[in-house]
Amino acid sequence: MAVATLAERIDAPADAVWSFVCWHGVAKLEQYSGGFFRKIEFQGDTPAVGITKTIYPHEGLPIHERLEWLDAADRSYRYRLTDVGSLPITDYRGYVRVTPAGPDACHLKIECEYDAVEVTDAQWAETWLAMETQLVNEIRQALLKG
């Protein structure tokens, strides 16, 4: 099992960044550049362990995620892909955490554990890092538009 991690400082309060990366928050980015996905459907309105969502990428099959662990007060959660769609990975588990870095900044950590299928671990890590970097850039742009 391989691990890929993106950790970035963002010059915005932790709660503001959390509002975009919490379980339901990423859907707010649909109104921006569109990035990796064209829409997200949530199966439930309240984040709780076991809740699921379906992500529809611009290309490829839908991806299904299930929330495995949540600590909203600590701005962190873990999730698992239950259907990877067209992604070349299996046994994917993700982790998201926002840590305050004073009142006006924070550190965003996004991490995944995975087994690559028909690509190397390094190839998947490069693809994943590009997708997550785009997500962080969209969050920064959304925060600027405020």
CYANA upper distance limits for C-alpha pairs under 8 A (distance plus 0.5 A):
  1 MET  CA    113 GLU  CA      6.92
  1 MET  CA    114 TYR  CA      6.00
  1 MET  CA    115 ASP  CA      5.63
  2 ALA  CA    113 GLU  CA      6.06
  2 ALA  CA    114 TYR  CA      5.93
  2 ALA  CA    115 ASP  CA      6.66
  2 ALA  CA    121 ASP  CA      7.08
  3 VAL  CA    111 GLU  CA      7.63
  3 VAL  CA    112 CYS  CA      6.12
  3 VAL  CA    113 GLU  CA      4.94
  3 VAL  CA    114 TYR  CA      6.97
  3 VAL  CA    125 ALA  CA      8.49
  4 ALA  CA    111 GLU  CA      6.17
  4 ALA  CA    112 CYS  CA      5.92
  4 ALA  CA    113 GLU  CA      7.13
  4 ALA  CA    125 ALA  CA      6.26
  4 ALA  CA    128 TRP  CA      8.37
  4 ALA  CA    129 LEU  CA      8.10
  5 THR  CA    109 LYS  CA      7.65
  5 THR  CA    110 ILE  CA      6.39
  5 THR  CA    111 GLU  CA      4.82
  5 THR  CA    112 CYS  CA      7.09
  5 THR  CA    129 LEU  CA      8.25
  6 LEU  CA    108 LEU  CA      8.43
  6 LEU  CA    109 LYS  CA      6.24
  6 LEU  CA    110 ILE  CA      5.77
  6 LEU  CA    111 GLU  CA      6.75
  6 LEU  CA    129 LEU  CA      7.34
  6 LEU  CA    132 GLU  CA      7.90
  6 LEU  CA    133 THR  CA      8.22
  7 ALA  CA    107 HIS  CA      7.21
  7 ALA  CA    108 LEU  CA      6.05
  7 ALA  CA    109 LYS  CA      4.84
  7 ALA  CA    110 ILE  CA      6.94
  8 GLU  CA    107 HIS  CA      6.01
  8 GLU  CA    108 LEU  CA      5.80
  8 GLU  CA    109 LYS  CA      7.12
  9 ARG  CA    105 ALA  CA      7.60
  9 ARG  CA    106 CYS  CA      6.23
  9 ARG  CA    107 HIS  CA      4.92
  9 ARG  CA    108 LEU  CA      6.85
 10 ILE  CA     17 VAL  CA      8.49
 10 ILE  CA    105 ALA  CA      6.16
 10 ILE  CA    106 CYS  CA      5.96
 10 ILE  CA    107 HIS  CA      6.60
 10 ILE  CA    108 LEU  CA      7.67
 10 ILE  CA    140 ARG  CA      7.93
 11 ASP  CA    104 ASP  CA      6.65
 11 ASP  CA    105 ALA  CA      4.78
 11 ASP  CA    106 CYS  CA      7.07
 12 ALA  CA     16 ALA  CA      7.08
 12 ALA  CA     17 VAL  CA      7.29
 12 ALA  CA    104 ASP  CA      5.49
 12 ALA  CA    105 ALA  CA      4.92
 12 ALA  CA    106 CYS  CA      6.93
 12 ALA  CA    143 LEU  CA      8.12
 13 PRO  CA     17 VAL  CA      7.12
 13 PRO  CA    100 PRO  CA      7.46
 13 PRO  CA    102 GLY  CA      8.38
 13 PRO  CA    103 PRO  CA      6.25
 13 PRO  CA    104 ASP  CA      4.99
 13 PRO  CA    105 ALA  CA      5.37
 13 PRO  CA    106 CYS  CA      6.58
 14 ALA  CA     18 TRP  CA      6.50
 14 ALA  CA     98 VAL  CA      6.64
 14 ALA  CA     99 THR  CA      6.92
 14 ALA  CA    100 PRO  CA      5.61
 14 ALA  CA    101 ALA  CA      8.31
 14 ALA  CA    103 PRO  CA      8.23
 14 ALA  CA    104 ASP  CA      8.13
 14 ALA  CA    105 ALA  CA      6.95
 14 ALA  CA    106 CYS  CA      5.64
 14 ALA  CA    107 HIS  CA      8.25
 15 ASP  CA     19 SER  CA      6.65
 16 ALA  CA     20 PHE  CA      7.73
 16 ALA  CA    143 LEU  CA      8.25
 17 VAL  CA     21 VAL  CA      7.11
 17 VAL  CA     98 VAL  CA      7.85
 17 VAL  CA    106 CYS  CA      8.42
 17 VAL  CA    108 LEU  CA      8.47
 17 VAL  CA    139 ILE  CA      7.84
 18 TRP  CA     22 CYS  CA      5.94
 18 TRP  CA     25 GLY  CA      8.07
 18 TRP  CA     75 ARG  CA      6.99
 18 TRP  CA     98 VAL  CA      6.85
 19 SER  CA     25 GLY  CA      5.79
 19 SER  CA     26 VAL  CA      8.47
 20 PHE  CA     24 HIS  CA      8.41
 20 PHE  CA     25 GLY  CA      4.74
 20 PHE  CA     26 VAL  CA      5.47
 20 PHE  CA     27 ALA  CA      8.27
 20 PHE  CA     28 LYS  CA      7.12
 20 PHE  CA     29 LEU  CA      7.89
 20 PHE  CA    139 ILE  CA      7.30
 21 VAL  CA     25 GLY  CA      5.76
 21 VAL  CA     26 VAL  CA      5.73
 21 VAL  CA     96 VAL  CA      8.07
 22 CYS  CA     26 VAL  CA      7.27
 22 CYS  CA     75 ARG  CA      8.00
 22 CYS  CA     76 SER  CA      8.28
 22 CYS  CA     77 TYR  CA      8.49
 23 TRP  CA     47 PRO  CA      6.97
 23 TRP  CA     67 LEU  CA      8.37
 24 HIS  CA     42 PHE  CA      8.17
 24 HIS  CA     47 PRO  CA      7.93
 25 GLY  CA     29 LEU  CA      8.40
 26 VAL  CA     30 GLU  CA      8.27
 27 ALA  CA     39 LYS  CA      7.90
 27 ALA  CA     40 ILE  CA      6.76
 29 LEU  CA     33 SER  CA      8.09
 29 LEU  CA     34 GLY  CA      7.51
 29 LEU  CA    138 GLU  CA      7.62
 29 LEU  CA    139 ILE  CA      7.88
 29 LEU  CA    142 ALA  CA      8.17
 30 GLU  CA     34 GLY  CA      5.86
 30 GLU  CA     37 PHE  CA      8.09
 30 GLU  CA     38 ARG  CA      7.24
 30 GLU  CA     39 LYS  CA      7.05
 32 TYR  CA    138 GLU  CA      7.63
 32 TYR  CA    142 ALA  CA      7.80
 33 SER  CA    138 GLU  CA      7.69
 34 GLY  CA     38 ARG  CA      6.50
 35 GLY  CA    131 MET  CA      8.39
 35 GLY  CA    134 GLN  CA      7.27
 35 GLY  CA    135 LEU  CA      7.48
 35 GLY  CA    138 GLU  CA      8.32
 36 PHE  CA     57 PRO  CA      6.20
 36 PHE  CA     58 HIS  CA      6.88
 36 PHE  CA    131 MET  CA      7.16
 37 PHE  CA     55 ILE  CA      7.11
 37 PHE  CA     56 TYR  CA      6.03
 37 PHE  CA     57 PRO  CA      4.38
 37 PHE  CA     58 HIS  CA      5.86
 38 ARG  CA     55 ILE  CA      8.45
 38 ARG  CA     56 TYR  CA      6.28
 38 ARG  CA     57 PRO  CA      6.07
 38 ARG  CA     58 HIS  CA      5.95
 39 LYS  CA     55 ILE  CA      6.73
 39 LYS  CA     56 TYR  CA      5.88
 39 LYS  CA     57 PRO  CA      7.79
 40 ILE  CA     53 LYS  CA      7.35
 40 ILE  CA     54 THR  CA      6.11
 40 ILE  CA     55 ILE  CA      5.06
 40 ILE  CA     56 TYR  CA      6.58
 41 GLU  CA     53 LYS  CA      6.06
 41 GLU  CA     54 THR  CA      5.65
 41 GLU  CA     55 ILE  CA      7.11
 42 PHE  CA     52 THR  CA      6.81
 42 PHE  CA     53 LYS  CA      4.83
 42 PHE  CA     54 THR  CA      6.97
 43 GLN  CA     51 ILE  CA      6.96
 43 GLN  CA     52 THR  CA      5.92
 43 GLN  CA     53 LYS  CA      6.16
 44 GLY  CA     51 ILE  CA      6.88
 44 GLY  CA     52 THR  CA      7.88
 47 PRO  CA     51 ILE  CA      7.00
 47 PRO  CA     67 LEU  CA      8.41
 48 ALA  CA     67 LEU  CA      7.55
 48 ALA  CA     70 LEU  CA      7.61
 49 VAL  CA     66 ARG  CA      8.32
 49 VAL  CA     67 LEU  CA      5.69
 49 VAL  CA     68 GLU  CA      5.78
 49 VAL  CA     69 TRP  CA      6.19
 49 VAL  CA     70 LEU  CA      7.21
 50 GLY  CA     66 ARG  CA      6.31
 50 GLY  CA     67 LEU  CA      5.80
 50 GLY  CA     68 GLU  CA      6.62
 51 ILE  CA     66 ARG  CA      6.21
 51 ILE  CA     67 LEU  CA      6.07
 52 THR  CA     64 HIS  CA      7.52
 52 THR  CA     65 GLU  CA      5.97
 52 THR  CA     66 ARG  CA      4.85
 52 THR  CA     67 LEU  CA      6.81
 53 LYS  CA     64 HIS  CA      6.36
 53 LYS  CA     65 GLU  CA      5.91
 53 LYS  CA     66 ARG  CA      7.19
 54 THR  CA     62 PRO  CA      6.93
 54 THR  CA     63 ILE  CA      6.10
 54 THR  CA     64 HIS  CA      5.09
 54 THR  CA     65 GLU  CA      6.93
 55 ILE  CA     62 PRO  CA      6.09
 55 ILE  CA     63 ILE  CA      5.60
 55 ILE  CA     64 HIS  CA      6.91
 55 ILE  CA     65 GLU  CA      8.45
 56 TYR  CA     61 LEU  CA      7.48
 56 TYR  CA     62 PRO  CA      5.18
 56 TYR  CA     63 ILE  CA      7.07
 57 PRO  CA     61 LEU  CA      7.60
 57 PRO  CA     62 PRO  CA      6.98
 57 PRO  CA     63 ILE  CA      8.35
 60 GLY  CA     85 GLY  CA      7.44
 60 GLY  CA     86 SER  CA      5.89
 61 LEU  CA     85 GLY  CA      5.08
 61 LEU  CA     86 SER  CA      5.80
 62 PRO  CA     83 ASP  CA      8.44
 62 PRO  CA     84 VAL  CA      8.10
 62 PRO  CA     85 GLY  CA      5.70
 62 PRO  CA     86 SER  CA      8.16
 63 ILE  CA     81 LEU  CA      7.65
 63 ILE  CA     82 THR  CA      8.33
 63 ILE  CA     83 ASP  CA      6.05
 63 ILE  CA     84 VAL  CA      5.59
 63 ILE  CA     85 GLY  CA      5.40
 63 ILE  CA     86 SER  CA      8.42
 64 HIS  CA     81 LEU  CA      6.17
 64 HIS  CA     82 THR  CA      5.97
 64 HIS  CA     83 ASP  CA      5.45
 64 HIS  CA     84 VAL  CA      7.14
 64 HIS  CA     85 GLY  CA      8.20
 65 GLU  CA     79 TYR  CA      7.12
 65 GLU  CA     80 ARG  CA      6.09
 65 GLU  CA     81 LEU  CA      4.93
 65 GLU  CA     82 THR  CA      6.18
 65 GLU  CA     83 ASP  CA      7.73
 66 ARG  CA     79 TYR  CA      6.03
 66 ARG  CA     80 ARG  CA      5.89
 66 ARG  CA     81 LEU  CA      6.91
 66 ARG  CA     82 THR  CA      7.22
 67 LEU  CA     77 TYR  CA      8.02
 67 LEU  CA     78 ARG  CA      6.79
 67 LEU  CA     79 TYR  CA      4.90
 67 LEU  CA     80 ARG  CA      7.14
 68 GLU  CA     77 TYR  CA      8.03
 68 GLU  CA     78 ARG  CA      5.94
 68 GLU  CA     79 TYR  CA      5.32
 68 GLU  CA     80 ARG  CA      7.16
 69 TRP  CA     77 TYR  CA      5.87
 69 TRP  CA     78 ARG  CA      5.54
 69 TRP  CA     79 TYR  CA      7.32
 70 LEU  CA     76 SER  CA      6.67
 70 LEU  CA     77 TYR  CA      4.79
 70 LEU  CA     78 ARG  CA      7.04
 71 ASP  CA     75 ARG  CA      6.60
 71 ASP  CA     76 SER  CA      5.86
 71 ASP  CA     77 TYR  CA      6.52
 72 ALA  CA     76 SER  CA      6.50
 72 ALA  CA     77 TYR  CA      7.96
 74 ASP  CA     97 ARG  CA      8.34
 74 ASP  CA     98 VAL  CA      8.29
 74 ASP  CA     99 THR  CA      8.38
 75 ARG  CA     97 ARG  CA      6.17
 75 ARG  CA     98 VAL  CA      5.96
 75 ARG  CA     99 THR  CA      7.83
 76 SER  CA     95 TYR  CA      7.90
 76 SER  CA     96 VAL  CA      5.90
 76 SER  CA     97 ARG  CA      4.68
 76 SER  CA     98 VAL  CA      7.01
 77 TYR  CA     95 TYR  CA      6.34
 77 TYR  CA     96 VAL  CA      6.03
 77 TYR  CA     97 ARG  CA      7.23
 78 ARG  CA     93 ARG  CA      7.67
 78 ARG  CA     94 GLY  CA      6.03
 78 ARG  CA     95 TYR  CA      4.95
 78 ARG  CA     96 VAL  CA      7.04
 79 TYR  CA     93 ARG  CA      6.27
 79 TYR  CA     94 GLY  CA      5.65
 79 TYR  CA     95 TYR  CA      7.00
 80 ARG  CA     91 ASP  CA      8.26
 80 ARG  CA     92 TYR  CA      6.39
 80 ARG  CA     93 ARG  CA      4.94
 80 ARG  CA     94 GLY  CA      6.59
 81 LEU  CA     91 ASP  CA      7.81
 81 LEU  CA     92 TYR  CA      6.12
 81 LEU  CA     93 ARG  CA      7.02
 84 VAL  CA     88 PRO  CA      8.34
 84 VAL  CA     89 ILE  CA      7.55
 84 VAL  CA     90 THR  CA      7.54
 88 PRO  CA    116 ALA  CA      6.53
 88 PRO  CA    117 VAL  CA      5.50
 88 PRO  CA    118 GLU  CA      6.92
 88 PRO  CA    119 VAL  CA      7.24
 88 PRO  CA    124 TRP  CA      7.98
 89 ILE  CA    114 TYR  CA      6.84
 89 ILE  CA    115 ASP  CA      6.02
 89 ILE  CA    116 ALA  CA      4.89
 89 ILE  CA    117 VAL  CA      5.56
 89 ILE  CA    124 TRP  CA      8.25
 90 THR  CA    114 TYR  CA      6.55
 90 THR  CA    115 ASP  CA      5.75
 90 THR  CA    116 ALA  CA      6.94
 90 THR  CA    117 VAL  CA      7.38
 91 ASP  CA    113 GLU  CA      8.16
 91 ASP  CA    114 TYR  CA      5.99
 91 ASP  CA    115 ASP  CA      6.66
 92 TYR  CA    112 CYS  CA      7.20
 92 TYR  CA    113 GLU  CA      6.10
 92 TYR  CA    114 TYR  CA      4.93
 92 TYR  CA    115 ASP  CA      7.54
 93 ARG  CA    112 CYS  CA      6.03
 93 ARG  CA    113 GLU  CA      5.70
 93 ARG  CA    114 TYR  CA      7.07
 94 GLY  CA    110 ILE  CA      7.93
 94 GLY  CA    111 GLU  CA      6.16
 94 GLY  CA    112 CYS  CA      4.81
 94 GLY  CA    113 GLU  CA      6.94
 95 TYR  CA    109 LYS  CA      8.33
 95 TYR  CA    110 ILE  CA      6.26
 95 TYR  CA    111 GLU  CA      5.58
 95 TYR  CA    112 CYS  CA      6.73
 96 VAL  CA    108 LEU  CA      8.03
 96 VAL  CA    109 LYS  CA      6.25
 96 VAL  CA    110 ILE  CA      5.17
 96 VAL  CA    111 GLU  CA      7.05
 97 ARG  CA    108 LEU  CA      6.45
 97 ARG  CA    109 LYS  CA      5.73
 97 ARG  CA    110 ILE  CA      7.18
 98 VAL  CA    106 CYS  CA      7.10
 98 VAL  CA    107 HIS  CA      6.21
 98 VAL  CA    108 LEU  CA      5.15
 98 VAL  CA    109 LYS  CA      6.89
 99 THR  CA    106 CYS  CA      5.95
 99 THR  CA    107 HIS  CA      5.65
 99 THR  CA    108 LEU  CA      7.05
100 PRO  CA    105 ALA  CA      6.81
100 PRO  CA    106 CYS  CA      4.77
100 PRO  CA    107 HIS  CA      6.91
101 ALA  CA    105 ALA  CA      5.59
101 ALA  CA    106 CYS  CA      4.91
101 ALA  CA    107 HIS  CA      7.01
102 GLY  CA    106 CYS  CA      7.56
110 ILE  CA    132 GLU  CA      8.25
115 ASP  CA    121 ASP  CA      7.69
116 ALA  CA    120 THR  CA      6.52
116 ALA  CA    121 ASP  CA      5.91
116 ALA  CA    124 TRP  CA      7.08
119 VAL  CA    123 GLN  CA      6.58
119 VAL  CA    124 TRP  CA      7.13
120 THR  CA    124 TRP  CA      6.91
121 ASP  CA    125 ALA  CA      6.58
122 ALA  CA    126 GLU  CA      6.63
123 GLN  CA    127 THR  CA      6.84
124 TRP  CA    128 TRP  CA      6.44
125 ALA  CA    129 LEU  CA      6.38
126 GLU  CA    130 ALA  CA      6.75
127 THR  CA    131 MET  CA      6.91
128 TRP  CA    132 GLU  CA      6.66
129 LEU  CA    133 THR  CA      6.38
130 ALA  CA    134 GLN  CA      6.69
131 MET  CA    135 LEU  CA      6.85
132 GLU  CA    136 VAL  CA      6.76
133 THR  CA    137 ASN  CA      6.68
134 GLN  CA    138 GLU  CA      6.67
135 LEU  CA    139 ILE  CA      6.76
136 VAL  CA    140 ARG  CA      6.74
137 ASN  CA    141 GLN  CA      6.76
138 GLU  CA    142 ALA  CA      6.58
139 ILE  CA    143 LEU  CA      6.61
140 ARG  CA    144 LEU  CA      6.81
141 GLN  CA    145 LYS  CA      6.88
142 ALA  CA    146 GLY  CA      6.59
